Amino acid sequence: MTHSLTITQVPGMLVVRAGGAVLAETAAGLEATGTDEPSRWLPLAEAGLFLDPTSEMRDIPGIGGARAYDIIAKSGPILRAAWAVETPAPGAEALAGHVTFDETRVAVEQL
């Protein structure tokens, strides 16, 4: 099934929390809809302090090629809990250099 990707600016702040700590926050968050699951994205430059890149790559349908990142949390690593777009699909170029988080494993709040 073909989907039409829509990327919009998230109003307010996006805050990522894990293990009781704030890992990242940005006023430049994006939301991608039109794929199987809506996703929220932060600029990697603003979210990368607690991220450790892995060698694992995957294709996210409608988004493009993304690298897995482990989150380095005080309570221990959260493996493969974030994905950063390295080779965006056509129409997803705005997500290049952005990272999304597995929201079943970390909290992403819109404030």
Summary of the structure (lengths in Angstrom):
residues: 111
radius of gyration: 13.1
end to end distance: 33.4
largest distance: 41.1
contacts: 331
relative contact order: 0.26
helix: 9%
strand: 59%
